[in-house]
Amino acid sequence: MTIPDTDKEELSLNTSIYIKDLVYHLNSYDYMQDDIASIYRLFPLSQSTLINQFKKYTGYTIVQYRHIKRMEYAAQMLTVYDCRVTDVAAKIGINSLSYFSKKFKEFFGVLPSDFHQSNNNVKYVKPDTFFQEGT
């Protein structure tokens, strides 16, 4: 069975809307602690379609994009809201403090505990560099 061109265009438009909505969800603090599988269930597309189209749209995998957003929120909480490191890790959905500290240091070049004092001199690591280890 072949799909008429008009249906293909509609599917493409709907897929684009779903991908933009997925980006919105991943940017939203409200979904920061949700597991990826529960976010996938919000959309009427297959998981593989979401993953492939998201990568085309953003240039990152969903997991990579989520790590970027988590680190950005963590930095914001440490500087703007002056939260404790343990609270920040929990609020962004990372249960292991050592894992959070390791990833934060890879992303910003300093430990989260040192970030607030040194954030004027912090180098922001490009996300492409951050994900070279296959994470």
C-alpha positions, 0 to 999 in steps of 0.5 A: 500500500502506498501513501498518497503524497498529501498524506506524506506531507501531513505526516511530515508536518505532524511529525515536525509538530511532535518533535518541536513538542518533544523539545519543549518537554525536554526544555521544561523543568517539569519533565526534568525528573521523568524517565525518557520512556514516560516522555516517549509515551506522550507522543503518538509516534514510534520511539524509533521515529521520535529518536530519528526525527529528533536527531535530524531536528536538533543534531543531538540524540534525545539523551544528549540533549537532555544531558545538556538541559540538565547541566544548564538547569544545574548551573542556573540553580547553583548560581541564581538560586544558590542551591546545595549541590545535593539538592541540584542533582536531585532536582534535575533527576540524577540520583548519584551525586558522584555521577552528577559531579563528574558530568558537571565537571566534564561540561563546565570544567569545574566541580559543581561545588566550585562553580558558584565561586568561579562561574565568571571564569568557567569555560563552557564545554561545547556539547559536541566535546562533552559527548565524545565519550559515547554518552 
